[in-house]
Amino acid sequence: MKGSLRYLQNAKEILARIPIEDDDYTDIKPVREAFGTAYLAILEAINEALLKKGLSRKDLPKSVDGYRNALQKYYGAYNGKLAKKFEHLYDTLHIAGYYRGLIYNANVIKECFKVTKEFIDKFK
């Protein structure tokens, strides 16, 4: 999980450079970049776990649907909890945070990154 944690650390470093005013980050562009990097941390964690299960690099998922299918196939023993958490993080990090730029409150972002770390840790 070294690579995925590195991505998450990079996302936190991006945020550390942005001024905060009234609990909100003042520049949304790097906030969006941080969310994108945190989302990549999740994908990297899944990739690393799938490689440990014996998949080759060329067989790793190439789309969000591919990641959904891989979680269902290789981690279905979690009764869908892992897939559900992935969906929540996809919606929060990738769609709301990165794609739409809707999240800029420092406390909300801190909680998002905490949940991201917890998700990554499930693959250890």
Buried (B, 14 or more C-beta within 10 A) or exposed (E): BEEBBEBBEBBBEBBEEBEBEEEBBEEBEBBBBBBBBBBBBBBBBBBBBBEEEEBEEEEBBEEBEEBBEBBBEBBEEEEEEBBEBBBEBBEBBBEBBBEEEEBBBBEBBEEBBEBBBEBBEBBE
